[in-house]
């Protein structure tokens, strides 16, 4: 069916009405000659098609507004490039390769804590790239060295390290964490004395609805688990819209806070109420 109403004159031609007397007022609609009516109809169809085409072009050219529903802006930035999630293996053989060499000593004063970095073999992850990210996070002036009471340095020798940062597949990380009595269900990362164990799946995909780039989550998980190694306990969100403390369990949700990867915000230690024993 045509989108336009049928014009008068379509169909059989009606018989011509009687001619009114000269000077009489004609009642009812004024009827155009058939050829003029047909031309007018064709013009109306053409105009309608043009208007529809213009409207379609404008609709297609109009940029769509980005949706921000349910998305929070991260407080600050993560370390390294904004990597994109990719597929990763869920299990490996449990063997690790350690990053070679040493990083510069970072920090201003205080005790020196040395660490190694190791990646499970067969994961497709480059140990030097992972080590560079860990180094960058821990050397940042917003990280733990901002206290002025702690210095850090990466080493490669096991006997020289105070702790090791592992990047492990979900199955391997779960098994490692379970040895210390921690249940991760293959989902979260964990820390045991001398071992910071980062779950590869979280490293590659972060968590749903985090509201921040993957690089921010990666920075958070390094600072969070290393924070445990430095003696920090879990903390709660201070209030809606506030930056989440880095020791908040942001993997499980933000509880109204905004994603935050750093212990120090604007040069000040950012904390929430302690949640001991969690």
N, C-alpha and C positions, 0 to 999 in steps of 0.2 A: 504494500500500500504506500502511496506517495506520502511524504511527510507534510505536504502542503494540502489545504482543503481544495476540493474540486471546484473549479471556477464555473460560473454560469455559462452555458453554451455547450458543455461537454454532453455527448449523447445526442439523441435525435433532436433535430431542429424543431422548436414549437411553431405553431402557426402564428403569423403576424397579427398583432392586435389591430383593432380598427383605429384609423388615424383620428386624433382628437381635433376638434375645430380649432382654427387659427385663433391665437390669443388665449386659449384655455390653459389653466394651470394643470400640469400633468402630475398625477399622484403615483406613488410607488417608486421603485428604483429606476434611475435613468439607464437605459440599455444601450451599450456601445455596439457598433457594427461588429459582425462576427470576426472579420479579419483583424480589426483593432484589438478585440478581446483576446484573440489567439496570440497576437504579438505581445500584449501586456502580460499574458500568462507565461510566455517563454522568458520574458525579461525578469519576472518575479522568480522563476526557477533558477535562472542564472545568478541573480543577486543572492538568493539563499545559499547556493553552492559556494559563492565567493566568501560570504560571511562565515560559513562553517569552516572553510579552509583556513581563513585568517585566524579564527578562534583556535583551531587545532594547532597551528604553528605557534601561536602565543603560548598555549598550554605546554607544548613540548619544549619551548625555549626557556620557560620560566624555571629558574633553579629551585630545587626543593630545599626547604629549610631543614637543617640537621636536627634530629631528635635528641633531646637531652634528658628525656624521661628516665629516671632511675639511675643516672650516671653522675658520679661525683668527680670533681676535679682533684687531681692529686696535689698534695702540698709538696712543693719542691719537685725535684727531678731525680731520676734514677741514674745509674752509671752506665756508660757504654752506649752503643747504638740502640735504636728502637727496634729490637728484633721482633720477628713475627713468629707466631706459633707454628710448629711443624710436627710431623709424626715422629715418635721416638719409641724405641723398644721398651717393653714392659719388664723384661728380665735379661740378665746377663750371666756371665760365668763367675762373677765375684772377684775377678782379678783387676787390679788397678795399675795405672801408669802415673808416675809422679812428675810434676813440672820440674824442670832442671833450673839451676841457677838460683840467684838471690835477688830480692828486690832491695831498693834503697831502704834505709831505716827511716820510718815515718813516726812523727810525734814530736812533742816539745819537751817532755820531762816524764819521769816516773819509771815504773817497772817496764822492762822489755819483754814482750810476749812474741815468741817466734812460732810460725805456723808453716805447715806444708800444704800443698794442693794436689789432689789426686782425682783422676777420672776413671770410671770403670771402662774397661776395654770392650770394644764391640758396640759402643753406643753411637758412634759417629761424631762424638764431640771432641774437639781439639783441646788437649790439656793446657796448652799455652794460652789459648784464647780464654778459657775458663779462669786460669790463674790471673790473667791480666785484669779480668773483671773483678775478681776478688781483691786483688791488689788495689785497684782503683777505688773500690768501695771503702776498704779499711784505711786508705790513705787520705780520704776526703776530710776536710776540716769540719764537716757536719757529722762525722762518724765518731767512734768512741775515743779517738785521740784528742777530741776537742776538750776533754776534761782537764788536759794538762798534766794528768797523772799516769799516763799510759803511752807506751810506744810499741810499734808493731814492725815486724819484718818477716818476709817469706824466705824460707830456706828449703833446701832439697834433701838434707840429711835427716833421717828419722831420729837419730839420737840427739840432734840439735833442736828439734821442734818440740814445743809445748803442746801443740794440738795439730790435727790435720783436718782440712776441709775436704770432704769427699763429695763427688757428684756421682750418684748411683741410681740405677734403674729402680722402679717401684718395688719389685720383688726383692732385690738385694738390699735396698734401704730398709724395707720392712724387717728382713731377717737380722740386719745389723742392729736396728733399734730394739728388736725383741730380745736380743742378748742382754740388754740393759733393763729389761722389764717394761719397755715402752711399746704400746700398741699403736701403730700408725695406719693399719688397714691398707697399706700400700699407697696411701694418699698424701700424708703430710711428711715434712722433714722433721728431724729431731736432733738432739744433742746428748751425747754421753760424755763422761769425763775424758777429755783429750780427743774427742771425735765430734766434729760438726758434719752431719750427714744431710745433704741436700737431695731431695727427691727429684729425679730427672723429669718426671711428668710435670711437676709444678714449675720446674725451671723452664720447660718448653712451652707450657700452656697457661701458667698462672692459675687463677681460679675464676669461676664465673662471677660476673657483676662486681669485679674489683674496682672498676671505674677509673683505671689508670693504665698507662702503657706497660707492656711486659717488662721493660727495663726498670720501671719503678718497683714492680713486684720482686724482681731479681735482687735489687738492692735491699729491699726490705728483708727478704728471707736470709740473706747473708748477715745483715746487721742483727736480726732477731736471734738467729741460732748462735752466732759468735757472741752476742750479748749474754746468752746463757753461760757460755764458756767463761765469760768475765764475771760471772756471779749474779747476773740480773735475773729477776723473777717476772712472771707475767703481770700485766697491768690492764686496767679497764679503760674504756673510752671516757674522757673527762666530760663530754657533753655533746649534744647534736651540733654538727657543723665544725667541730674542733678537729685539728689534725690528730689522727690516731697515734698513740704512743708506739714507738717501734717495738716495744715489748708486749703490745696487745696482740692477741692471736688473730691477726688480720686474715689469715687463710680461712678461718671459719666465719668471717663476717666483720663488718665495720661498726655495727651497733649504733649507727647514726653519725659516726666520725667520718672524716675524709682520709683517703689513703695517704700514708706518709711513710717514707722509707728511712728517715734519719733520727738518731737519738737527740740531736741538737737542732732546734728550729730557731732561726734568726739569732743564733749565737747563744741560746739559752737551752739548758737541758729540759726536754719536754717529757713529762711523765703523767701517769694516771694513778689511780688508787691501786695498790698492790692486790693481786689475786693469788695468794700463796697456795701451793699444793695443787696447782692445775697444770 
